[in-house]
Amino acid sequence: MEYTVHEIAAMLRASFVGNGDLMIMGVNQIDKASHGDLTFMGQKKYYQYLETTKATCVLVPIETTVKPGEDQAFVFVADPYRAYITLMNEIREHSTLRVGYRHPSSHIDLSANIAPTAYISSGCYIGPNCTVGEYVKLHPNVVLMENISIGDNTEIMPNVTLYPRTTIGQSCLIHAGAVIGSDGFGYVNNVDGSYEKIPHVGRTTIGNNVEIGANTTIDRGALSETIIGNGVKIDNLVHIAHNVEIGDNTAIAAQAGISGSTLIGQRVRIAGQVGLAGHLSLADDVTMLAQSGVGKSITKAGAYLGSPAKEYSQAVRIEGGLRMLPQLLKDVQDLRHKLQILEQKK
């Protein structure tokens, strides 16, 4: 990262005060930044650092009246945090990965259809009948088995494995170690107590603008499809089982587990370590709070908590009641003792 203050302001279409030729080479928090860093004042509680930060460039709200120090510049924006995100995305678009590059150690099957602008890094394997779209970036050791389709502008980080018949949409980001399209956990019991594997011959379909976290696993359908809708955001270490369908713009935090054939609506929020049993559904706009256990379908939008999951207000009342139990038990024991004394006096 090497940009001048003037270039940064131009990318944000913003005005600035200070030396526009100062060079920015990194980013950091406002209270930890040093010379050469860019930072931003995202919340009012960080205002105290504005006069003491060592950052060379600070993205500040338009109404800011504090003046930059020597060898420092302030860039004025409506929302510093969103401006920072915009800037980082802009810089990322200008990455140094070579368009159309094919590393000599990569293996590309002759039947694969690779767009001329795609970037294929070292150790990648692209199997038969795969399609890789325009400006796709495959980082080292990505494995695409047969009959896989990847949409334009998608980026796949190192050591990701895509099993056969997986479809990835446009502008997706898949982080290192993710496995997509593997067999689901499906067996039948034999008479002798052993297990026989159920063949999984379905597929996995990922929509557009989806982000999938590191070491997340998504199983393919047993017969039909596992479907991840457009705009879905999945954290690290999430497991999504076979035949699950997830609606558009749903977000799932780390260590959540979703059992097979579960249907999740649009704009659902699933917090960390939430577990969902199989063959149930969540309505649109449901929020599952951390460590909740969902054992039956939820048909009404709102926040839910607990195991088994309950509406948030009810769960909080129950929790409040549980905290009162020790005192209630003591009160009952005291009353019982007093009753015994009264009985003895009769």
Phi and psi in degrees as GROMACS dihedral restraints (atoms count N, CA, C in turn):
[ dihedral_restraints ]
;  ai    aj    ak    al  type     phi  dphi    fc
    3     4     5     6     1  -140.5    20    10
    4     5     6     7     1   100.8    20    10
    6     7     8     9     1  -137.5    20    10
    7     8     9    10     1   147.6    20    10
    9    10    11    12     1   -83.4    20    10
   10    11    12    13     1   162.3    20    10
   12    13    14    15     1   -57.9    20    10
   13    14    15    16     1   -40.7    20    10
   15    16    17    18     1   -60.5    20    10
   16    17    18    19     1   -41.6    20    10
   18    19    20    21     1   -66.9    20    10
   19    20    21    22     1   -39.0    20    10
   21    22    23    24     1   -64.7    20    10
   22    23    24    25     1   -45.1    20    10
   24    25    26    27     1   -61.5    20    10
   25    26    27    28     1   -37.9    20    10
   27    28    29    30     1   -65.7    20    10
   28    29    30    31     1   -41.0    20    10
   30    31    32    33     1   -62.5    20    10
   31    32    33    34     1   -32.8    20    10
   33    34    35    36     1   -93.2    20    10
   34    35    36    37     1    -2.4    20    10
   36    37    38    39     1    52.8    20    10
   37    38    39    40     1    48.5    20    10
   39    40    41    42     1  -126.5    20    10
   40    41    42    43     1   160.1    20    10
   42    43    44    45     1   -91.1    20    10
   43    44    45    46     1   162.6    20    10
   45    46    47    48     1  -146.8    20    10
   46    47    48    49     1   162.4    20    10
   48    49    50    51     1  -124.6    20    10
   49    50    51    52     1   131.4    20    10
   51    52    53    54     1   124.5    20    10
   52    53    54    55     1  -168.1    20    10
   54    55    56    57     1   -81.1    20    10
   55    56    57    58     1   113.2    20    10
   57    58    59    60     1   -73.1    20    10
   58    59    60    61     1   -10.9    20    10
   60    61    62    63     1   -92.7    20    10
   61    62    63    64     1    -2.4    20    10
   63    64    65    66     1   -61.1    20    10
   64    65    66    67     1   139.2    20    10
   66    67    68    69     1   -95.5    20    10
   67    68    69    70     1   132.7    20    10
   69    70    71    72     1  -107.8    20    10
   70    71    72    73     1   127.5    20    10
   72    73    74    75     1  -125.7    20    10
   73    74    75    76     1    -0.5    20    10
   75    76    77    78     1  -165.5    20    10
   76    77    78    79     1   177.5    20    10
   78    79    80    81     1  -131.9    20    10
   79    80    81    82     1   152.7    20    10
   81    82    83    84     1  -164.1    20    10
   82    83    84    85     1   170.1    20    10
   84    85    86    87     1   -66.1    20    10
   85    86    87    88     1   152.9    20    10
   87    88    89    90     1   -61.8    20    10
   88    89    90    91     1   -32.1    20    10
   90    91    92    93     1   -88.4    20    10
   91    92    93    94     1    -5.5    20    10
   93    94    95    96     1  -122.2    20    10
   94    95    96    97     1    -3.1    20    10
   96    97    98    99     1   -68.0    20    10
   97    98    99   100     1   154.3    20    10
   99   100   101   102     1  -130.4    20    10
  100   101   102   103     1  -178.7    20    10
  102   103   104   105     1   -57.7    20    10
  103   104   105   106     1   132.8    20    10
  105   106   107   108     1    95.2    20    10
  106   107   108   109     1    -7.0    20    10
  108   109   110   111     1   -93.0    20    10
  109   110   111   112     1   152.4    20    10
  111   112   113   114     1  -104.1    20    10
  112   113   114   115     1   142.2    20    10
  114   115   116   117     1  -143.5    20    10
  115   116   117   118     1  -178.0    20    10
  117   118   119   120     1  -147.4    20    10
  118   119   120   121     1   152.6    20    10
  120   121   122   123     1   -99.1    20    10
  121   122   123   124     1    90.0    20    10
  123   124   125   126     1   -79.1    20    10
  124   125   126   127     1   -32.2    20    10
  126   127   128   129     1  -134.8    20    10
  127   128   129   130     1   157.4    20    10
  129   130   131   132     1   -61.1    20    10
  130   131   132   133     1   -28.3    20    10
  132   133   134   135     1   -66.4    20    10
  133   134   135   136     1   -16.8    20    10
  135   136   137   138     1   -91.6    20    10
  136   137   138   139     1     0.1    20    10
  138   139   140   141     1   -58.1    20    10
  139   140   141   142     1   -31.6    20    10
  141   142   143   144     1   -61.7    20    10
  142   143   144   145     1   -22.8    20    10
  144   145   146   147     1   -90.1    20    10
  145   146   147   148     1    -7.1    20    10
  147   148   149   150     1   -62.4    20    10
  148   149   150   151     1   -35.8    20    10
  150   151   152   153     1   -86.9    20    10
  151   152   153   154     1   -11.2    20    10
  153   154   155   156     1  -113.9    20    10
  154   155   156   157     1   -12.8    20    10
  156   157   158   159     1   -61.2    20    10
  157   158   159   160     1   144.0    20    10
  159   160   161   162     1   -93.9    20    10
  160   161   162   163     1     4.6    20    10
  162   163   164   165     1   -61.4    20    10
  163   164   165   166     1   145.2    20    10
  165   166   167   168     1   -76.9    20    10
  166   167   168   169     1   -35.6    20    10
  168   169   170   171     1  -133.3    20    10
  169   170   171   172     1   132.6    20    10
  171   172   173   174     1  -126.4    20    10
  172   173   174   175     1   128.2    20    10
  174   175   176   177     1   -83.6    20    10
  175   176   177   178     1   119.1    20    10
  177   178   179   180     1  -126.5    20    10
  178   179   180   181     1   156.8    20    10
  180   181   182   183     1   -61.4    20    10
  181   182   183   184     1   152.9    20    10
  183   184   185   186     1   -58.4    20    10
  184   185   186   187     1   -33.9    20    10
  186   187   188   189     1   -81.4    20    10
  187   188   189   190     1     2.8    20    10
  189   190   191   192     1   -61.3    20    10
  190   191   192   193     1   133.1    20    10
  192   193   194   195     1  -108.0    20    10
  193   194   195   196     1   -14.0    20    10
  195   196   197   198     1   -65.7    20    10
  196   197   198   199     1   139.6    20    10
  198   199   200   201     1   -94.0    20    10
  199   200   201   202     1   146.0    20    10
  201   202   203   204     1   -67.8    20    10
  202   203   204   205     1   153.1    20    10
  204   205   206   207     1   -80.1    20    10
  205   206   207   208     1  -174.6    20    10
  207   208   209   210     1   -66.7    20    10
  208   209   210   211     1   141.1    20    10
  210   211   212   213     1    55.1    20    10
  211   212   213   214     1    44.4    20    10
  213   214   215   216     1  -147.2    20    10
  214   215   216   217     1   154.9    20    10
  216   217   218   219     1  -141.1    20    10
  217   218   219   220     1   145.0    20    10
  219   220   221   222     1  -111.7    20    10
  220   221   222   223     1   132.3    20    10
  222   223   224   225     1  -107.7    20    10
  223   224   225   226     1   125.7    20    10
  225   226   227   228     1   -94.1    20    10
  226   227   228   229     1   122.4    20    10
  228   229   230   231     1  -138.1    20    10
  229   230   231   232     1   161.4    20    10
  231   232   233   234     1   -69.3    20    10
  232   233   234   235     1   -40.2    20    10
  234   235   236   237     1  -138.1    20    10
  235   236   237   238     1   101.0    20    10
  237   238   239   240     1   -57.4    20    10
  238   239   240   241     1   -39.4    20    10
  240   241   242   243     1   -66.4    20    10
  241   242   243   244     1   -46.5    20    10
  243   244   245   246     1   -66.6    20    10
  244   245   246   247     1   -34.4    20    10
  246   247   248   249     1   -64.0    20    10
  247   248   249   250     1   -39.8    20    10
  249   250   251   252     1   -61.0    20    10
  250   251   252   253     1   -44.6    20    10
  252   253   254   255     1   -61.9    20    10
  253   254   255   256     1   -45.0    20    10
  255   256   257   258     1   -58.8    20    10
  256   257   258   259     1   -43.7    20    10
  258   259   260   261     1   -64.0    20    10
  259   260   261   262     1   -46.0    20    10
  261   262   263   264     1   -63.8    20    10
  262   263   264   265     1   -38.7    20    10
  264   265   266   267     1   -65.9    20    10
  265   266   267   268     1   -38.2    20    10
  267   268   269   270     1   -63.5    20    10
  268   269   270   271     1   -43.9    20    10
  270   271   272   273     1   -66.0    20    10
  271   272   273   274     1   -39.5    20    10
  273   274   275   276     1   -62.3    20    10
  274   275   276   277     1   -34.4    20    10
  276   277   278   279     1   -64.2    20    10
  277   278   279   280     1   -23.5    20    10
  279   280   281   282     1   -98.7    20    10
  280   281   282   283     1    34.1    20    10
  282   283   284   285     1   -62.8    20    10
  283   284   285   286     1   161.0    20    10
  285   286   287   288     1   -87.1    20    10
  286   287   288   289     1     3.1    20    10
  288   289   290   291     1   -62.5    20    10
  289   290   291   292     1   133.1    20    10
  291   292   293   294     1   -78.4    20    10
  292   293   294   295     1   123.8    20    10
  294   295   296   297     1   -63.1    20    10
  295   296   297   298     1   131.4    20    10
  297   298   299   300     1    79.0    20    10
  298   299   300   301     1    10.5    20    10
  300   301   302   303     1   -75.9    20    10
  301   302   303   304     1   141.4    20    10
  303   304   305   306     1  -129.7    20    10
  304   305   306   307     1   111.9    20    10
  306   307   308   309     1   -70.1    20    10
  307   308   309   310     1   139.8    20    10
  309   310   311   312     1   -59.5    20    10
  310   311   312   313     1   -26.3    20    10
  312   313   314   315     1   -83.7    20    10
  313   314   315   316     1    -5.1    20    10
  315   316   317   318     1   -77.0    20    10
  316   317   318   319     1   151.1    20    10
  318   319   320   321     1  -114.6    20    10
  319   320   321   322     1   122.6    20    10
  321   322   323   324     1  -124.2    20    10
  322   323   324   325     1   116.2    20    10
  324   325   326   327     1   -61.6    20    10
  325   326   327   328     1   145.7    20    10
  327   328   329   330     1   -63.7    20    10
  328   329   330   331     1   -23.9    20    10
  330   331   332   333     1   -86.0    20    10
  331   332   333   334     1    -6.2    20    10
  333   334   335   336     1   -74.1    20    10
  334   335   336   337     1   147.5    20    10
  336   337   338   339     1  -111.0    20    10
  337   338   339   340     1   103.7    20    10
  339   340   341   342     1  -110.9    20    10
  340   341   342   343     1   124.0    20    10
  342   343   344   345     1   -62.2    20    10
  343   344   345   346     1   146.1    20    10
  345   346   347   348     1   -59.3    20    10
  346   347   348   349     1   -26.1    20    10
  348   349   350   351     1   -90.6    20    10
  349   350   351   352     1    -4.0    20    10
  351   352   353   354     1   -69.9    20    10
  352   353   354   355     1   146.2    20    10
  354   355   356   357     1  -106.3    20    10
  355   356   357   358     1   122.4    20    10
  357   358   359   360     1  -119.7    20    10
  358   359   360   361     1   113.1    20    10
  360   361   362   363     1   -86.1    20    10
  361   362   363   364     1  -174.5    20    10
  363   364   365   366     1   -68.1    20    10
  364   365   366   367     1   144.2    20    10
  366   367   368   369     1    73.7    20    10
  367   368   369   370     1     6.7    20    10
  369   370   371   372     1   -74.0    20    10
  370   371   372   373     1   146.3    20    10
  372   373   374   375     1  -122.1    20    10
  373   374   375   376     1   122.8    20    10
  375   376   377   378     1  -121.1    20    10
  376   377   378   379     1   113.2    20    10
  378   379   380   381     1   -84.3    20    10
  379   380   381   382     1  -172.3    20    10
  381   382   383   384     1   -61.9    20    10
  382   383   384   385     1   141.1    20    10
  384   385   386   387     1    60.7    20    10
  385   386   387   388     1    27.4    20    10
  387   388   389   390     1   -85.5    20    10
  388   389   390   391     1   150.2    20    10
  390   391   392   393     1  -124.0    20    10
  391   392   393   394     1   125.4    20    10
  393   394   395   396     1  -121.3    20    10
  394   395   396   397     1   120.7    20    10
  396   397   398   399     1   -79.0    20    10
  397   398   399   400     1  -176.2    20    10
  399   400   401   402     1   -65.4    20    10
  400   401   402   403     1   137.7    20    10
  402   403   404   405     1    59.0    20    10
  403   404   405   406     1    21.6    20    10
  405   406   407   408     1   -68.7    20    10
  406   407   408   409     1   144.0    20    10
  408   409   410   411     1  -120.4    20    10
  409   410   411   412     1   118.4    20    10
  411   412   413   414     1  -110.6    20    10
  412   413   414   415     1   114.2    20    10
  414   415   416   417     1   -82.9    20    10
  415   416   417   418     1   176.2    20    10
  417   418   419   420     1   -53.5    20    10
  418   419   420   421     1   139.8    20    10
  420   421   422   423     1    65.9    20    10
  421   422   423   424     1    24.6    20    10
  423   424   425   426     1   -73.2    20    10
  424   425   426   427     1   136.4    20    10
  426   427   428   429     1  -116.5    20    10
  427   428   429   430     1   121.0    20    10
  429   430   431   432     1  -113.3    20    10
  430   431   432   433     1   109.5    20    10
  432   433   434   435     1   -73.8    20    10
  433   434   435   436     1  -163.2    20    10
  435   436   437   438     1   -78.1    20    10
  436   437   438   439     1   155.4    20    10
  438   439   440   441     1    58.0    20    10
  439   440   441   442     1    47.9    20    10
  441   442   443   444     1  -111.9    20    10
  442   443   444   445     1   141.3    20    10
  444   445   446   447     1  -123.6    20    10
  445   446   447   448     1   131.1    20    10
  447   448   449   450     1  -124.6    20    10
  448   449   450   451     1   124.4    20    10
  450   451   452   453     1   -75.7    20    10
  451   452   453   454     1   168.0    20    10
  453   454   455   456     1   -57.1    20    10
  454   455   456   457     1   145.7    20    10
  456   457   458   459     1    65.1    20    10
  457   458   459   460     1    16.7    20    10
  459   460   461   462     1   -84.9    20    10
  460   461   462   463     1   144.1    20    10
  462   463   464   465     1  -122.6    20    10
  463   464   465   466     1   130.1    20    10
  465   466   467   468     1  -121.6    20    10
  466   467   468   469     1   120.8    20    10
  468   469   470   471     1   -78.9    20    10
  469   470   471   472     1   173.2    20    10
  471   472   473   474     1   -58.5    20    10
  472   473   474   475     1   148.5    20    10
  474   475   476   477     1    63.9    20    10
  475   476   477   478     1    27.1    20    10
  477   478   479   480     1   -85.6    20    10
  478   479   480   481     1   140.1    20    10
  480   481   482   483     1  -120.8    20    10
  481   482   483   484     1   126.3    20    10
  483   484   485   486     1  -112.1    20    10
  484   485   486   487     1   119.0    20    10
  486   487   488   489     1   -76.2    20    10
  487   488   489   490     1   168.6    20    10
  489   490   491   492     1   -56.1    20    10
  490   491   492   493     1   146.9    20    10
  492   493   494   495     1    64.9    20    10
  493   494   495   496     1    36.1    20    10
  495   496   497   498     1   -99.2    20    10
  496   497   498   499     1   136.8    20    10
  498   499   500   501     1  -118.1    20    10
  499   500   501   502     1   126.1    20    10
  501   502   503   504     1  -113.4    20    10
  502   503   504   505     1   132.1    20    10
  504   505   506   507     1   -77.1    20    10
  505   506   507   508     1  -164.3    20    10
  507   508   509   510     1   -85.5    20    10
  508   509   510   511     1   149.7    20    10
  510   511   512   513     1    56.3    20    10
  511   512   513   514     1    39.4    20    10
  513   514   515   516     1   -94.6    20    10
  514   515   516   517     1   160.6    20    10
  516   517   518   519     1  -133.1    20    10
  517   518   519   520     1   119.8    20    10
  519   520   521   522     1  -118.3    20    10
  520   521   522   523     1   121.7    20    10
  522   523   524   525     1   -86.9    20    10
  523   524   525   526     1   167.6    20    10
  525   526   527   528     1   -55.5    20    10
  526   527   528   529     1   140.2    20    10
  528   529   530   531     1    80.6    20    10
  529   530   531   532     1    -2.3    20    10
  531   532   533   534     1   -66.2    20    10
  532   533   534   535     1   145.4    20    10
  534   535   536   537     1  -124.6    20    10
  535   536   537   538     1   120.3    20    10
  537   538   539   540     1  -123.2    20    10
  538   539   540   541     1   126.4    20    10
  540   541   542   543     1    95.7    20    10
  541   542   543   544     1    12.4    20    10
  543   544   545   546     1   -72.5    20    10
  544   545   546   547     1   166.8    20    10
  546   547   548   549     1   -63.0    20    10
  547   548   549   550     1   145.7    20    10
  549   550   551   552     1   -77.5    20    10
  550   551   552   553     1   170.8    20    10
  552   553   554   555     1   -89.7    20    10
  553   554   555   556     1    85.1    20    10
  555   556   557   558     1  -135.2    20    10
  556   557   558   559     1   121.5    20    10
  558   559   560   561     1  -143.3    20    10
  559   560   561   562     1   157.8    20    10
  561   562   563   564     1  -116.0    20    10
  562   563   564   565     1   147.3    20    10
  564   565   566   567     1   -80.5    20    10
  565   566   567   568     1   132.4    20    10
  567   568   569   570     1   -87.7    20    10
  568   569   570   571     1   164.6    20    10
  570   571   572   573     1   -58.3    20    10
  571   572   573   574     1   -35.4    20    10
  573   574   575   576     1   -83.0    20    10
  574   575   576   577     1     6.9    20    10
  576   577   578   579     1    91.0    20    10
  577   578   579   580     1    -6.2    20    10
  579   580   581   582     1   -80.9    20    10
  580   581   582   583     1   176.1    20    10
  582   583   584   585     1  -116.3    20    10
  583   584   585   586     1   144.4    20    10
  585   586   587   588     1  -118.4    20    10
  586   587   588   589     1   128.9    20    10
  588   589   590   591     1   -69.1    20    10
  589   590   591   592     1   136.0    20    10
  591   592   593   594     1   -87.4    20    10
  592   593   594   595     1   121.5    20    10
  594   595   596   597     1   -61.6    20    10
  595   596   597   598     1   137.2    20    10
  597   598   599   600     1  -109.3    20    10
  598   599   600   601     1   109.9    20    10
  600   601   602   603     1  -118.8    20    10
  601   602   603   604     1     9.9    20    10
  603   604   605   606     1   -81.5    20    10
  604   605   606   607     1  -157.6    20    10
  606   607   608   609     1  -141.3    20    10
  607   608   609   610     1   174.1    20    10
  609   610   611   612     1  -125.7    20    10
  610   611   612   613     1   131.1    20    10
  612   613   614   615     1  -124.6    20    10
  613   614   615   616     1   121.0    20    10
  615   616   617   618     1  -109.9    20    10
  616   617   618   619     1   130.2    20    10
  618   619   620   621     1   -75.1    20    10
  619   620   621   622     1  -162.6    20    10
  621   622   623   624     1   -88.7    20    10
  622   623   624   625     1   153.0    20    10
  624   625   626   627     1    57.4    20    10
  625   626   627   628     1    37.5    20    10
  627   628   629   630     1   -98.0    20    10
  628   629   630   631     1   139.4    20    10
  630   631   632   633     1  -117.5    20    10
  631   632   633   634     1   131.4    20    10
  633   634   635   636     1  -122.5    20    10
  634   635   636   637     1   125.1    20    10
  636   637   638   639     1   -75.2    20    10
  637   638   639   640     1   169.8    20    10
  639   640   641   642     1   -62.8    20    10
  640   641   642   643     1   138.1    20    10
  642   643   644   645     1    59.1    20    10
  643   644   645   646     1    23.2    20    10
  645   646   647   648     1   -82.5    20    10
  646   647   648   649     1   146.9    20    10
  648   649   650   651     1  -124.4    20    10
  649   650   651   652     1   134.5    20    10
  651   652   653   654     1  -129.5    20    10
  652   653   654   655     1   116.4    20    10
  654   655   656   657     1   -83.1    20    10
  655   656   657   658     1   149.8    20    10
  657   658   659   660     1   -79.6    20    10
  658   659   660   661     1   166.6    20    10
  660   661   662   663     1   -68.7    20    10
  661   662   663   664     1   152.1    20    10
  663   664   665   666     1   -68.2    20    10
  664   665   666   667     1   -48.0    20    10
  666   667   668   669     1  -121.4    20    10
  667   668   669   670     1   -38.7    20    10
  669   670   671   672     1  -105.6    20    10
  670   671   672   673     1  -122.2    20    10
  672   673   674   675     1  -127.8    20    10
  673   674   675   676     1   149.0    20    10
  675   676   677   678     1   -96.3    20    10
  676   677   678   679     1   128.0    20    10
  678   679   680   681     1  -124.5    20    10
  679   680   681   682     1   126.7    20    10
  681   682   683   684     1  -112.8    20    10
  682   683   684   685     1   117.6    20    10
  684   685   686   687     1   -72.6    20    10
  685   686   687   688     1   178.0    20    10
  687   688   689   690     1   -66.5    20    10
  688   689   690   691     1   141.5    20    10
  690   691   692   693     1    74.1    20    10
  691   692   693   694     1     8.7    20    10
  693   694   695   696     1   -72.1    20    10
  694   695   696   697     1   139.7    20    10
  696   697   698   699     1  -120.4    20    10
  697   698   699   700     1   120.7    20    10
  699   700   701   702     1  -120.5    20    10
  700   701   702   703     1   128.0    20    10
  702   703   704   705     1   -77.4    20    10
  703   704   705   706     1  -176.9    20    10
  705   706   707   708     1   -68.6    20    10
  706   707   708   709     1   153.7    20    10
  708   709   710   711     1    56.1    20    10
  709   710   711   712     1    42.2    20    10
  711   712   713   714     1  -104.6    20    10
  712   713   714   715     1   141.8    20    10
  714   715   716   717     1  -116.6    20    10
  715   716   717   718     1   127.7    20    10
  717   718   719   720     1  -122.3    20    10
  718   719   720   721     1   118.4    20    10
  720   721   722   723     1   -83.9    20    10
  721   722   723   724     1  -179.0    20    10
  723   724   725   726     1   -66.2    20    10
  724   725   726   727     1   144.3    20    10
  726   727   728   729     1    67.8    20    10
  727   728   729   730     1    11.7    20    10
  729   730   731   732     1   -71.6    20    10
  730   731   732   733     1   144.4    20    10
  732   733   734   735     1  -125.7    20    10
  733   734   735   736     1   126.4    20    10
  735   736   737   738     1  -119.2    20    10
  736   737   738   739     1   125.3    20    10
  738   739   740   741     1   -73.4    20    10
  739   740   741   742     1   166.9    20    10
  741   742   743   744     1   -57.5    20    10
  742   743   744   745     1   143.0    20    10
  744   745   746   747     1    60.5    20    10
  745   746   747   748     1    27.9    20    10
  747   748   749   750     1   -84.8    20    10
  748   749   750   751     1   147.1    20    10
  750   751   752   753     1  -124.4    20    10
  751   752   753   754     1   134.4    20    10
  753   754   755   756     1  -128.9    20    10
  754   755   756   757     1   122.1    20    10
  756   757   758   759     1   -87.2    20    10
  757   758   759   760     1   172.7    20    10
  759   760   761   762     1   -59.5    20    10
  760   761   762   763     1   146.8    20    10
  762   763   764   765     1    67.1    20    10
  763   764   765   766     1    14.6    20    10
  765   766   767   768     1   -75.3    20    10
  766   767   768   769     1   149.6    20    10
  768   769   770   771     1  -131.7    20    10
  769   770   771   772     1   128.7    20    10
  771   772   773   774     1  -120.2    20    10
  772   773   774   775     1   116.5    20    10
  774   775   776   777     1   -76.3    20    10
  775   776   777   778     1   169.1    20    10
  777   778   779   780     1   -61.9    20    10
  778   779   780   781     1   147.2    20    10
  780   781   782   783     1    62.1    20    10
  781   782   783   784     1    24.0    20    10
  783   784   785   786     1   -84.8    20    10
  784   785   786   787     1   139.7    20    10
  786   787   788   789     1  -110.9    20    10
  787   788   789   790     1   121.0    20    10
  789   790   791   792     1  -115.3    20    10
  790   791   792   793     1   131.5    20    10
  792   793   794   795     1   -75.0    20    10
  793   794   795   796     1  -167.5    20    10
  795   796   797   798     1   -86.2    20    10
  796   797   798   799     1   148.0    20    10
  798   799   800   801     1    59.1    20    10
  799   800   801   802     1    27.8    20    10
  801   802   803   804     1   -78.6    20    10
  802   803   804   805     1   144.6    20    10
  804   805   806   807     1  -118.3    20    10
  805   806   807   808     1   121.0    20    10
  807   808   809   810     1  -118.4    20    10
  808   809   810   811     1   113.2    20    10
  810   811   812   813     1   -80.4    20    10
  811   812   813   814     1   178.9    20    10
  813   814   815   816     1   -61.6    20    10
  814   815   816   817     1   141.5    20    10
  816   817   818   819     1    61.5    20    10
  817   818   819   820     1    23.1    20    10
  819   820   821   822     1   -76.3    20    10
  820   821   822   823     1   138.9    20    10
  822   823   824   825     1  -119.4    20    10
  823   824   825   826     1   132.3    20    10
  825   826   827   828     1  -118.0    20    10
  826   827   828   829     1   126.8    20    10
  828   829   830   831     1   -68.8    20    10
  829   830   831   832     1   167.5    20    10
  831   832   833   834     1   -83.2    20    10
  832   833   834   835     1   163.6    20    10
  834   835   836   837     1    60.1    20    10
  835   836   837   838     1    37.0    20    10
  837   838   839   840     1  -128.4    20    10
  838   839   840   841     1   178.5    20    10
  840   841   842   843     1  -138.7    20    10
  841   842   843   844     1   150.8    20    10
  843   844   845   846     1  -117.4    20    10
  844   845   846   847     1   132.7    20    10
  846   847   848   849     1   -69.1    20    10
  847   848   849   850     1   167.8    20    10
  849   850   851   852     1   -58.7    20    10
  850   851   852   853     1   148.5    20    10
  852   853   854   855     1    62.9    20    10
  853   854   855   856     1    29.5    20    10
  855   856   857   858     1   -87.7    20    10
  856   857   858   859     1   141.3    20    10
  858   859   860   861     1  -118.9    20    10
  859   860   861   862     1   120.3    20    10
  861   862   863   864     1  -101.5    20    10
  862   863   864   865     1   116.6    20    10
  864   865   866   867     1   -78.8    20    10
  865   866   867   868     1   163.4    20    10
  867   868   869   870     1   -54.1    20    10
  868   869   870   871     1   140.4    20    10
  870   871   872   873     1    62.9    20    10
  871   872   873   874     1    19.7    20    10
  873   874   875   876     1   -75.8    20    10
  874   875   876   877     1   149.7    20    10
  876   877   878   879     1  -116.8    20    10
  877   878   879   880     1   121.7    20    10
  879   880   881   882     1  -105.8    20    10
  880   881   882   883     1   112.9    20    10
  882   883   884   885     1  -107.9    20    10
  883   884   885   886     1    -9.6    20    10
  885   886   887   888     1  -145.8    20    10
  886   887   888   889     1   165.0    20    10
  888   889   890   891     1   -63.7    20    10
  889   890   891   892     1   148.7    20    10
  891   892   893   894     1  -116.9    20    10
  892   893   894   895     1   118.8    20    10
  894   895   896   897     1  -106.0    20    10
  895   896   897   898     1    -1.0    20    10
  897   898   899   900     1  -124.6    20    10
  898   899   900   901     1   133.0    20    10
  900   901   902   903     1   -61.6    20    10
  901   902   903   904     1   151.8    20    10
  903   904   905   906     1   141.2    20    10
  904   905   906   907     1  -176.8    20    10
  906   907   908   909     1   -97.9    20    10
  907   908   909   910     1   140.9    20    10
  909   910   911   912     1  -133.6    20    10
  910   911   912   913     1   148.9    20    10
  912   913   914   915     1  -147.9    20    10
  913   914   915   916     1   148.9    20    10
  915   916   917   918     1   101.6    20    10
  916   917   918   919     1   173.8    20    10
  918   919   920   921     1  -138.7    20    10
  919   920   921   922     1   106.3    20    10
  921   922   923   924     1   -70.1    20    10
  922   923   924   925     1   150.9    20    10
  924   925   926   927     1   -65.3    20    10
  925   926   927   928     1   138.9    20    10
  927   928   929   930     1  -132.8    20    10
  928   929   930   931     1   161.6    20    10
  930   931   932   933     1   -55.1    20    10
  931   932   933   934     1   141.6    20    10
  933   934   935   936     1   -53.9    20    10
  934   935   936   937     1   -45.8    20    10
  936   937   938   939     1   -63.1    20    10
  937   938   939   940     1   -39.6    20    10
  939   940   941   942     1   -68.2    20    10
  940   941   942   943     1   -41.7    20    10
  942   943   944   945     1   -62.3    20    10
  943   944   945   946     1   -38.3    20    10
  945   946   947   948     1   -67.8    20    10
  946   947   948   949     1   -39.7    20    10
  948   949   950   951     1   -64.2    20    10
  949   950   951   952     1   -41.7    20    10
  951   952   953   954     1   -63.2    20    10
  952   953   954   955     1   -43.6    20    10
  954   955   956   957     1   -61.7    20    10
  955   956   957   958     1   -41.5    20    10
  957   958   959   960     1   -61.0    20    10
  958   959   960   961     1   -40.6    20    10
  960   961   962   963     1   -65.2    20    10
  961   962   963   964     1   -40.0    20    10
  963   964   965   966     1   -62.4    20    10
  964   965   966   967     1   -37.4    20    10
  966   967   968   969     1   -68.6    20    10
  967   968   969   970     1   -23.2    20    10
  969   970   971   972     1   -84.8    20    10
  970   971   972   973     1   -12.3    20    10
  972   973   974   975     1   -56.2    20    10
  973   974   975   976     1   -45.7    20    10
  975   976   977   978     1   -56.5    20    10
  976   977   978   979     1   -42.4    20    10
  978   979   980   981     1   -69.7    20    10
  979   980   981   982     1   -38.4    20    10
  981   982   983   984     1   -62.7    20    10
  982   983   984   985     1   -41.2    20    10
  984   985   986   987     1   -63.2    20    10
  985   986   987   988     1   -41.0    20    10
  987   988   989   990     1   -63.4    20    10
  988   989   990   991     1   -42.5    20    10
  990   991   992   993     1   -62.3    20    10
  991   992   993   994     1   -41.0    20    10
  993   994   995   996     1   -63.5    20    10
  994   995   996   997     1   -42.8    20    10
  996   997   998   999     1   -62.2    20    10
  997   998   999  1000     1   -40.8    20    10
  999  1000  1001  1002     1   -63.1    20    10
 1000  1001  1002  1003     1   -44.4    20    10
 1002  1003  1004  1005     1   -64.1    20    10
 1003  1004  1005  1006     1   -40.4    20    10
 1005  1006  1007  1008     1   -61.9    20    10
 1006  1007  1008  1009     1   -41.9    20    10
 1008  1009  1010  1011     1   -63.4    20    10
 1009  1010  1011  1012     1   -42.2    20    10
 1011  1012  1013  1014     1   -65.1    20    10
 1012  1013  1014  1015     1   -37.7    20    10
 1014  1015  1016  1017     1   -64.2    20    10
 1015  1016  1017  1018     1   -39.3    20    10
 1017  1018  1019  1020     1   -62.3    20    10
 1018  1019  1020  1021     1   -40.7    20    10
 1020  1021  1022  1023     1   -64.0    20    10
 1021  1022  1023  1024     1   -42.3    20    10
 1023  1024  1025  1026     1   -63.9    20    10
 1024  1025  1026  1027     1   -40.0    20    10
 1026  1027  1028  1029     1   -63.6    20    10
 1027  1028  1029  1030     1   -38.7    20    10
 1029  1030  1031  1032     1   -68.3    20    10
 1030  1031  1032  1033     1   -25.9    20    10
 1032  1033  1034  1035     1   -80.9    20    10
 1033  1034  1035  1036     1   -14.4    20    10
